């Protein structure tokens, strides 16, 4: 059985919402993901393929993920 934390890591990105400033709309329009905001943190949720693509997109825009 897969480890739940590993599955969660492959289906979401959590980062401070300030990191998405100026690109949030393009992330939502270019990728099949949902972005939820709570307590100043943004949670990007999608399939593992989409999360990988979003991660690459964020990296190209200078946003490093933990």
Beta strands, then each sheet from edge to edge (+ up, - down):
strand 1: 12-16
strand 2: 33-38
strand 3: 41-46
sheet 1: 1+ 3- 2+
end
